Amino acid sequence: MKPRDDFLAPDFHGAEVEEKRGKQRFRAIWISDIHLGTTGCQAERLLEFLKATESTTLYLVGDIIDGWQLKRRWYWDQAHNNVVQTVLKKARKGTEVIFVPGNHDEAIRQFIDLDFGGIHIRDELVHVTAQGKRMLVLHGDRFDGVIACAKWLAYVGDSLYTMILKFNQVFNAWRARAGLPYWSLSQYLKLKVKNAVSYITSFETALAAEAKKKGLDGVICGHIHKPEIRDIDGITYCNDGDWVESLSALVEDLSGELRLVSWGEIMAQTHPHKKDKYRAGKKRELAPECVS
Ligand SMILES: [Mn+2]
Protein backbone atom coordinates (compact mmCIF):
# COMPACT_ATOMS: atom_id res chain seq x y z
CA MET A 1 0.00 0.00 0.00
CA LYS A 2 1.30 3.41 -0.88
CA PRO A 3 0.80 6.26 1.55
CA ARG A 4 -2.05 8.54 0.53
CA ASP A 5 0.28 11.42 -0.26
CA ASP A 6 1.88 9.45 -3.06
CA PHE A 7 -1.44 9.34 -4.83
CA LEU A 8 -1.83 13.06 -4.52
CA ALA A 9 1.65 14.07 -5.66
CA PRO A 10 1.32 16.10 -8.87
CA ASP A 11 3.86 13.97 -10.73
CA PHE A 12 2.21 10.67 -9.79
CA HIS A 13 0.14 9.54 -12.75
CA GLY A 14 -0.22 5.77 -12.33
CA ALA A 15 -3.02 4.25 -14.41
CA GLU A 16 -4.69 2.78 -11.34
CA VAL A 17 -4.73 6.13 -9.63
CA GLU A 18 -6.15 7.86 -12.69
CA GLU A 19 -9.03 5.45 -12.66
CA LYS A 20 -9.65 6.01 -8.97
CA ARG A 21 -9.72 9.74 -9.37
CA GLY A 22 -11.90 9.42 -12.46
CA LYS A 23 -9.75 11.86 -14.43
CA GLN A 24 -8.72 11.93 -18.03
CA ARG A 25 -5.18 12.95 -18.67
CA PHE A 26 -3.97 14.97 -21.67
CA ARG A 27 -0.75 16.60 -22.76
CA ALA A 28 -2.55 19.90 -23.34
CA ILE A 29 -6.09 21.31 -23.11
CA TRP A 30 -7.38 24.46 -24.83
CA ILE A 31 -10.56 26.20 -23.66
CA SER A 32 -11.85 29.63 -24.58
CA ASP A 33 -14.91 31.87 -24.72
CA ILE A 34 -16.02 31.03 -21.20
CA HIS A 35 -17.51 34.50 -20.63
CA LEU A 36 -17.36 34.43 -16.83
CA GLY A 37 -19.39 37.39 -15.60
CA THR A 38 -22.37 36.70 -17.88
CA THR A 39 -25.47 34.59 -17.33
CA GLY A 40 -24.71 32.73 -20.57
CA CYS A 41 -21.57 31.17 -19.09
CA GLN A 42 -22.09 27.53 -18.13
CA ALA A 43 -19.68 27.69 -15.22
CA GLU A 44 -20.97 24.60 -13.41
CA ARG A 45 -20.38 22.37 -16.41
CA LEU A 46 -16.96 23.87 -16.99
CA LEU A 47 -16.13 23.17 -13.36
CA GLU A 48 -17.11 19.54 -13.82
CA PHE A 49 -14.95 19.38 -16.94
CA LEU A 50 -11.94 20.93 -15.17
CA LYS A 51 -12.26 18.48 -12.30
CA ALA A 52 -12.56 15.51 -14.64
CA THR A 53 -9.45 16.35 -16.64
CA GLU A 54 -5.74 16.88 -16.09
CA SER A 55 -3.04 18.19 -18.40
CA THR A 56 0.57 19.24 -18.44
CA THR A 57 -0.49 22.54 -20.01
CA LEU A 58 -3.84 24.32 -19.85
CA TYR A 59 -4.38 27.08 -22.39
CA LEU A 60 -7.06 29.70 -21.76
CA VAL A 61 -7.56 31.05 -25.25
CA GLY A 62 -9.36 34.33 -24.54
CA ASP A 63 -12.78 35.68 -23.54
CA ILE A 64 -12.38 33.95 -20.19
CA ILE A 65 -13.73 36.82 -18.09
CA ASP A 66 -16.17 39.12 -19.84
CA GLY A 67 -14.98 42.63 -19.09
CA TRP A 68 -17.36 44.11 -21.66
CA GLN A 69 -20.27 42.84 -19.58
CA LEU A 70 -18.69 44.24 -16.44
CA LYS A 71 -19.35 47.68 -17.84
CA ARG A 72 -23.05 46.92 -18.28
CA ARG A 73 -24.71 44.07 -16.42
CA TRP A 74 -22.38 41.96 -14.30
CA TYR A 75 -23.31 38.47 -13.21
CA TRP A 76 -21.12 36.49 -10.82
CA ASP A 77 -22.05 33.56 -8.60
CA GLN A 78 -20.28 30.86 -6.60
CA ALA A 79 -19.77 28.66 -9.67
CA HIS A 80 -17.87 31.51 -11.35
CA ASN A 81 -15.67 31.83 -8.25
CA ASN A 82 -15.08 28.09 -8.25
CA VAL A 83 -13.91 28.11 -11.87
CA VAL A 84 -11.31 30.76 -11.07
CA GLN A 85 -10.21 28.94 -7.93
CA THR A 86 -9.97 25.59 -9.70
CA VAL A 87 -7.73 27.08 -12.39
CA LEU A 88 -5.52 28.74 -9.76
CA LYS A 89 -5.32 25.46 -7.87
CA LYS A 90 -4.26 23.62 -11.02
CA ALA A 91 -1.50 26.19 -11.55
CA ARG A 92 -0.38 25.76 -7.94
CA LYS A 93 -0.29 21.96 -8.28
CA GLY A 94 1.99 22.08 -11.30
CA THR A 95 -0.19 22.53 -14.39
CA GLU A 96 1.36 25.08 -16.72
CA VAL A 97 -1.51 27.56 -17.21
CA ILE A 98 -1.20 29.98 -20.13
CA PHE A 99 -3.78 32.73 -20.62
CA VAL A 100 -3.99 34.33 -24.07
CA PRO A 101 -6.45 37.25 -23.66
CA GLY A 102 -9.28 37.83 -26.14
CA ASN A 103 -11.42 40.85 -26.96
CA HIS A 104 -13.81 40.45 -24.02
CA ASP A 105 -10.93 40.31 -21.55
CA GLU A 106 -8.65 42.66 -23.44
CA ALA A 107 -8.05 44.71 -20.26
CA ILE A 108 -5.73 41.84 -19.37
CA ARG A 109 -3.70 42.47 -22.53
CA GLN A 110 -1.79 45.17 -20.65
CA PHE A 111 -0.32 42.37 -18.51
CA ILE A 112 1.04 40.35 -21.41
CA ASP A 113 4.33 38.63 -20.54
CA LEU A 114 3.61 38.88 -16.81
CA ASP A 115 2.75 36.01 -14.45
CA PHE A 116 0.07 36.07 -11.75
CA GLY A 117 -0.47 33.24 -9.27
CA GLY A 118 1.30 30.82 -11.57
CA ILE A 119 -0.74 31.91 -14.60
CA HIS A 120 1.35 33.05 -17.54
CA ILE A 121 -0.26 35.83 -19.55
CA ARG A 122 0.92 35.72 -23.13
CA ASP A 123 0.02 37.14 -26.50
CA GLU A 124 0.05 34.82 -29.52
CA LEU A 125 2.43 31.92 -29.04
CA VAL A 126 3.50 28.67 -30.67
CA HIS A 127 2.66 25.29 -29.13
CA VAL A 128 4.68 22.28 -30.28
CA THR A 129 2.82 18.96 -30.09
CA ALA A 130 4.43 15.65 -29.11
CA GLN A 131 4.45 14.87 -32.85
CA GLY A 132 6.44 18.03 -33.52
CA LYS A 133 3.60 20.00 -35.10
CA ARG A 134 3.98 23.73 -34.57
CA MET A 135 0.65 25.38 -33.79
CA LEU A 136 -0.05 29.10 -33.54
CA VAL A 137 -2.24 29.78 -30.47
CA LEU A 138 -4.33 32.98 -30.44
CA HIS A 139 -7.88 34.13 -29.72
CA GLY A 140 -8.69 35.34 -33.25
CA ASP A 141 -10.60 38.62 -32.78
CA ARG A 142 -7.77 40.48 -34.53
CA PHE A 143 -9.12 39.06 -37.78
CA ASP A 144 -12.62 40.52 -37.49
CA GLY A 145 -11.50 43.63 -39.35
CA VAL A 146 -9.68 41.69 -42.02
CA ILE A 147 -12.72 39.58 -42.76
CA ALA A 148 -14.93 42.64 -43.05
CA CYS A 149 -12.66 43.76 -45.87
CA ALA A 150 -11.86 40.32 -47.24
CA LYS A 151 -13.03 40.92 -50.81
CA TRP A 152 -10.98 43.91 -51.77
CA LEU A 153 -8.12 42.96 -49.47
CA ALA A 154 -7.23 40.28 -51.98
CA TYR A 155 -6.15 43.05 -54.35
CA VAL A 156 -4.02 45.07 -52.00
CA GLY A 157 -0.76 44.58 -50.16
CA ASP A 158 0.44 43.27 -46.88
CA SER A 159 0.80 46.68 -45.26
CA LEU A 160 -2.90 47.46 -45.64
CA TYR A 161 -3.71 44.08 -44.16
CA THR A 162 -1.61 44.95 -41.11
CA MET A 163 -3.25 48.36 -40.99
CA ILE A 164 -6.73 46.86 -40.87
CA LEU A 165 -5.72 44.51 -38.07
CA LYS A 166 -4.51 47.55 -36.16
CA PHE A 167 -7.64 49.53 -37.00
CA ASN A 168 -9.89 46.83 -35.57
CA GLN A 169 -7.92 47.00 -32.32
CA VAL A 170 -7.99 50.80 -32.08
CA PHE A 171 -11.65 50.98 -33.11
CA ASN A 172 -12.70 48.58 -30.38
CA ALA A 173 -10.46 50.20 -27.76
CA TRP A 174 -12.28 53.44 -28.59
CA ARG A 175 -15.66 51.71 -28.24
CA ALA A 176 -14.59 50.34 -24.85
CA ARG A 177 -13.73 53.83 -23.62
CA ALA A 178 -17.06 55.10 -24.93
CA GLY A 179 -18.80 52.36 -22.93
CA LEU A 180 -19.95 50.56 -26.07
CA PRO A 181 -19.84 46.79 -26.52
CA TYR A 182 -17.15 45.13 -28.64
CA TRP A 183 -18.10 45.31 -32.29
CA SER A 184 -17.74 41.81 -33.50
CA LEU A 185 -18.42 40.90 -37.08
CA SER A 186 -19.49 37.43 -36.02
CA GLN A 187 -22.04 38.87 -33.62
CA TYR A 188 -23.35 41.19 -36.29
CA LEU A 189 -23.63 38.39 -38.81
CA LYS A 190 -25.23 35.92 -36.43
CA LEU A 191 -28.14 38.33 -36.42
CA LYS A 192 -28.14 38.23 -40.20
CA VAL A 193 -27.93 34.49 -40.42
CA LYS A 194 -27.66 34.27 -44.18
CA ASN A 195 -24.12 35.61 -44.14
CA ALA A 196 -23.00 33.72 -41.04
CA VAL A 197 -21.79 30.71 -42.98
CA SER A 198 -19.56 32.72 -45.27
CA TYR A 199 -18.28 34.68 -42.28
CA ILE A 200 -17.23 31.52 -40.49
CA THR A 201 -15.51 30.22 -43.61
CA SER A 202 -13.67 33.53 -44.06
CA PHE A 203 -12.59 33.49 -40.42
CA GLU A 204 -11.24 29.96 -40.68
CA THR A 205 -9.45 30.71 -43.93
CA ALA A 206 -7.91 33.93 -42.57
CA LEU A 207 -6.59 32.16 -39.48
CA ALA A 208 -5.13 29.28 -41.49
CA ALA A 209 -3.48 31.80 -43.84
CA GLU A 210 -1.89 33.54 -40.85
CA ALA A 211 -0.36 30.25 -39.65
CA LYS A 212 0.91 29.55 -43.16
CA LYS A 213 2.41 33.03 -43.40
CA LYS A 214 4.34 32.34 -40.20
CA GLY A 215 5.60 29.02 -41.57
CA LEU A 216 3.69 26.94 -38.98
CA ASP A 217 1.72 23.69 -39.30
CA GLY A 218 -1.56 24.88 -37.83
CA VAL A 219 -3.55 27.29 -35.74
CA ILE A 220 -5.57 26.97 -32.54
CA CYS A 221 -8.10 29.70 -31.79
CA GLY A 222 -11.52 30.53 -30.37
CA HIS A 223 -13.69 33.65 -30.77
CA ILE A 224 -16.42 32.39 -33.14
CA HIS A 225 -17.86 29.76 -30.76
CA LYS A 226 -17.66 27.04 -33.38
CA PRO A 227 -15.61 23.96 -32.46
CA GLU A 228 -13.75 22.60 -35.46
CA ILE A 229 -10.70 20.68 -36.64
CA ARG A 230 -10.06 20.54 -40.33
CA ASP A 231 -7.39 20.87 -42.94
CA ILE A 232 -7.35 24.16 -44.82
CA ASP A 233 -4.81 24.33 -47.61
CA GLY A 234 -2.38 22.04 -45.78
CA ILE A 235 -2.80 23.87 -42.46
CA THR A 236 -4.53 22.26 -39.47
CA TYR A 237 -7.25 24.68 -38.35
CA CYS A 238 -8.50 24.05 -34.78
CA ASN A 239 -11.16 25.99 -32.90
CA ASP A 240 -11.78 24.92 -29.30
CA GLY A 241 -15.39 26.17 -29.27
CA ASP A 242 -16.90 27.80 -26.16
CA TRP A 243 -18.61 27.35 -22.78
CA VAL A 244 -21.80 29.19 -23.63
CA GLU A 245 -23.22 26.92 -26.33
CA SER A 246 -21.04 24.03 -27.40
CA LEU A 247 -19.29 23.15 -24.08
CA SER A 248 -16.22 21.96 -25.91
CA ALA A 249 -12.46 21.87 -25.62
CA LEU A 250 -9.51 20.97 -27.81
CA VAL A 251 -7.12 18.40 -26.35
CA GLU A 252 -3.77 16.93 -27.28
CA ASP A 253 -3.53 13.34 -26.07
CA LEU A 254 -0.29 11.82 -24.79
CA SER A 255 0.67 10.64 -28.28
CA GLY A 256 0.39 14.17 -29.69
CA GLU A 257 -2.94 13.75 -31.48
CA LEU A 258 -5.26 16.75 -31.45
CA ARG A 259 -9.02 16.26 -31.08
CA LEU A 260 -12.17 17.96 -29.89
CA VAL A 261 -13.95 16.79 -26.76
CA SER A 262 -17.27 17.86 -25.29
CA TRP A 263 -18.36 18.20 -21.69
CA GLY A 264 -20.89 15.39 -22.14
CA GLU A 265 -18.33 13.00 -23.60
CA ILE A 266 -15.72 13.57 -20.86
CA MET A 267 -18.30 13.31 -18.08
CA ALA A 268 -19.80 10.11 -19.47
CA GLN A 269 -16.32 8.56 -19.69
CA THR A 270 -15.18 9.61 -16.23
CA HIS A 271 -18.54 8.92 -14.55
CA PRO A 272 -19.82 5.79 -16.34
CA HIS A 273 -22.51 5.14 -13.72
CA LYS A 274 -24.11 8.52 -14.50
CA LYS A 275 -23.87 8.14 -18.27
CA ASP A 276 -27.52 9.05 -18.94
CA LYS A 277 -27.22 12.29 -17.05
CA TYR A 278 -24.44 13.47 -19.34
CA ARG A 279 -25.53 12.04 -22.65
CA ALA A 280 -27.62 14.99 -23.74
CA GLY A 281 -25.97 18.10 -22.40
CA LYS A 282 -28.87 20.51 -22.17
CA LYS A 283 -28.22 23.50 -24.35
CA ARG A 284 -29.10 26.91 -23.14
CA GLU A 285 -30.31 29.67 -25.42
CA LEU A 286 -27.48 31.91 -26.46
CA ALA A 287 -27.75 35.37 -25.05
CA PRO A 288 -26.99 37.70 -27.99
CA GLU A 289 -24.49 39.76 -25.98
CA CYS A 290 -22.39 36.68 -25.35
CA VAL A 291 -21.50 35.97 -28.94
CA SER A 292 -17.72 35.81 -29.47
MN1 LIG B 1 -13.88 36.79 -28.77
Residues whose N, C-alpha, C, O or C-beta is under 5 A from the ligand:
A	BS01	MN	D63 G102 N103 D141 H223 S292
